[in-house]
Amino acid sequence: MKVFKGRVIVPGTCRAEALVSHGGFNTLASYQMALMFGDKQVKCGDQNNADLYKKPMLGKALCLPMTIGSTTGGMVLYTACALGKAPACMLFSKPIDSLAASGAILGDVWTDNPMPVVDSLGNEFLEAVQTGMMVSIGENGEVTIED
Amino acid sequence: MKLTPEQQALLDGSQGEVMAKIVKTLVMYGDTFGAERMVPVTSSYGHTVISFGLEVMKPVYDLYDTLIAAGLPANQKFTADPKPLDPRVPSSLLDDLVFKKIMYTQQQRYEEQMRKLGITNDDDYTCACYLDQVGNTPKKGDVLSWAESSAVVYANSVLGARCNRNSGMIELMGSIAGFVPEFGLLTDAGRKASWVVEVKCQHRPEAQLLGSAIGMKVMEEVPYVKGLEPWLGTELNDEAKAYLKDFGAATASNGAVGLYHIAGLTPEAQELGESLILPDAQVYVIDDKELERVKANYPIVWKKPEAKPELCFVGCPHMSLQQLKDWTDAVEAGLRKNGRKKVAVPTVFTAPTPVIREFEKTMGAYRLERMGVVLSYICPLMYMNNPLCKKKNVITSSNKLRTYTSARYYTEAEILDIITGGRV
């Protein structure tokens, strides 16, 4: 068991299976096809992301350094939250970027399905966590990778 | 964050619950990035990245209805990204059915919302809103509440305006409130370069390839690019601006660049020089081999990589008037060289409606049409956002389009060769 302390962007607790992107997560490229055509598993559509391409994102603890790409990113995350198609939580190794923060905040203020978000978990977090591991967020934003 | 009494009153609900939620959103956004205060939006116009009425994005339009019902038009008028549909662009009956009956069922509703919220004009749907013919051109030092990655990076870098990489929806909330949190690219410290890029190419680097390489390397950080003087000079003329427009779009979409400095050329680099570079900046050297490596690593997602191209898009981001003229000349020369009268691949050039209007006043538009090239205001990215297009072999000189769709990237010279000679 490994515990990491980050900064809470959107509060909330959660326990979910990790889905790890070692490169920047392109929100629009990842979500556009899945949202547009009602993919129930919300599979990642970003062909440039070898870690995630074609993998289901719904209900996962999305572990990533940051998001990249189009400035529709926040709107896409907001829509995913509003439709109940967001990841269970987002865990950033780096300080959160403006697009992801926008999506998370819009989801928190304007929907009934806010998604817990923690950032600044450090590079060690992204080195330790692997796709398939169970990850949980505690009340204080402590992130635990279970053995 | 320290709010003024007026801002605090808005947050406390003096103008109703919806305005309070807008301010709460902006405060949370600012707090996340350590903003200490809100600053007024000073540009004449805003710009929104949302231009489409997608069925699946209904929650966005529902929220916009909430804003309208609360009587909250934007404090400033705004332009918007290009529309996803244009009858001039080749499409099959099945395409049309999918576009109109399944995907863009909210388009009319959305465009009506834009009118109520304050779009400048029904023609002002373009990602290149800063072009002279469109007229949403901020001044140096203006504070913006814009979204659209290619427009934000252009406004920051080429025009010297100040804007964060805001998301769609947040940008409209800033335009409604009339203020935005001060952090990141709105501050002097946030505009310093943490990367030095040394361009050591023997030939003029392709704008969209160079931008892609830099974007993938520096991600969200600010690069200071040296070594482009032999090709771009030290004057921001139309040619340099068009190059930087395409270069910037690639840095922003292949990475997350919101601002770059070009030594001796962009306003802040001219004014402040290398004092913009942070002491511990990293260095990235780019030569012809590095660009070849980057290009060779792009995944080809066509089912049959050797298949013949079925459609070509040039103009993502939208083309400038000079680019339209130059491409028209180049296609004409290419066809003449290859003994052809019409392009070998159905080809669409995209540009803002006001630019198309200007171009149509010249013989260029007639010549382009005669060569079989379609001129459109469409957003190629939105056009390609469907599974039918995934099966279509589309080629493009846009690295942004390549990033978000199954379109295959070629350099401008290669595109010209393919569409005028039929060779791949």
Chai-1 contact restraints between the chains, C-beta under 6 A:
chainA,res_idxA,chainB,res_idxB,connection_type,confidence,min_distance_angstrom,max_distance_angstrom,comment,restraint_id
A,G24,B,M219,contact,1.0,0.0,6.0,A-B,restraint_1
A,A29,B,Y404,contact,1.0,0.0,6.0,A-B,restraint_2
A,Q32,B,N385,contact,1.0,0.0,6.0,A-B,restraint_3
A,L35,B,V56,contact,1.0,0.0,6.0,A-B,restraint_4
A,M36,B,V56,contact,1.0,0.0,6.0,A-B,restraint_5
A,Q47,B,P299,contact,1.0,0.0,6.0,A-B,restraint_6
A,Q47,B,V301,contact,1.0,0.0,6.0,A-B,restraint_7
A,I68,B,G255,contact,1.0,0.0,6.0,A-B,restraint_8
A,I68,B,A256,contact,1.0,0.0,6.0,A-B,restraint_9
A,G69,B,S253,contact,1.0,0.0,6.0,A-B,restraint_10
A,S70,B,S149,contact,1.0,0.0,6.0,A-B,restraint_11
A,T71,B,V49,contact,1.0,0.0,6.0,A-B,restraint_12
A,T71,B,A147,contact,1.0,0.0,6.0,A-B,restraint_13
A,T71,B,E148,contact,1.0,0.0,6.0,A-B,restraint_14
A,T71,B,S149,contact,1.0,0.0,6.0,A-B,restraint_15
A,T71,B,R165,contact,1.0,0.0,6.0,A-B,restraint_16
A,T71,B,S167,contact,1.0,0.0,6.0,A-B,restraint_17
A,T72,B,V49,contact,1.0,0.0,6.0,A-B,restraint_18
A,T72,B,G168,contact,1.0,0.0,6.0,A-B,restraint_19
A,G73,B,S167,contact,1.0,0.0,6.0,A-B,restraint_20
A,G74,B,S167,contact,1.0,0.0,6.0,A-B,restraint_21
A,M75,B,V60,contact,1.0,0.0,6.0,A-B,restraint_22
A,M75,B,S167,contact,1.0,0.0,6.0,A-B,restraint_23
A,M75,B,G168,contact,1.0,0.0,6.0,A-B,restraint_24
A,M75,B,M169,contact,1.0,0.0,6.0,A-B,restraint_25
A,T79,B,M57,contact,1.0,0.0,6.0,A-B,restraint_26
A,T79,B,P59,contact,1.0,0.0,6.0,A-B,restraint_27
A,A82,B,P59,contact,1.0,0.0,6.0,A-B,restraint_28
A,D97,B,E220,contact,1.0,0.0,6.0,A-B,restraint_29
A,S98,B,N164,contact,1.0,0.0,6.0,A-B,restraint_30
A,S98,B,R165,contact,1.0,0.0,6.0,A-B,restraint_31
A,L99,B,S167,contact,1.0,0.0,6.0,A-B,restraint_32
A,A101,B,T32,contact,1.0,0.0,6.0,A-B,restraint_33
A,S102,B,S167,contact,1.0,0.0,6.0,A-B,restraint_34
A,S102,B,I170,contact,1.0,0.0,6.0,A-B,restraint_35
A,I105,B,T25,contact,1.0,0.0,6.0,A-B,restraint_36
A,I105,B,M28,contact,1.0,0.0,6.0,A-B,restraint_37
A,I105,B,Y29,contact,1.0,0.0,6.0,A-B,restraint_38
A,L106,B,M169,contact,1.0,0.0,6.0,A-B,restraint_39
A,V109,B,K21,contact,1.0,0.0,6.0,A-B,restraint_40
A,V109,B,K24,contact,1.0,0.0,6.0,A-B,restraint_41
A,V109,B,T25,contact,1.0,0.0,6.0,A-B,restraint_42
A,W110,B,L63,contact,1.0,0.0,6.0,A-B,restraint_43
